[in-house]
Amino acid sequence: MDQQTQKLLEDLYTGAVATGLAGISVGILLANRLAESGLITPADIDAIAHGVTAPFEEMPDNPFAQQALAAIQSKLDPELARIREASRRAGKGSQP
């Protein structure tokens, strides 16, 4: 593969990763706002977490996917724990 093609592929990859991370960030921000407003339950937050991690979990033999999953979970888990607590405080914590 020539250098120009290599650079193009790297740029495409970087753009795809950045777009995906932006989407996850927006989703987490939205989940936080909904939880603080009492509009989603902790179970809803679990579903959001599954939606973010499931694509990576479906590729157990892909080292990149597993590395990405570990990195995402290291950031996602504490955020979602905080959002679950916000949901509980807003009154939805006792609902499924």
Secondary structure, DSSP 8 states (H G I E B T S, - for coil): --HHHHHHHHHHHHHHHHHHHHHHHHHHHHHHHHHHTT-S-HHHHHHHHHHHHHHHHT-TT-HHHHHHHHHHHHHHHHHHHHHHHHHIIIIITT--
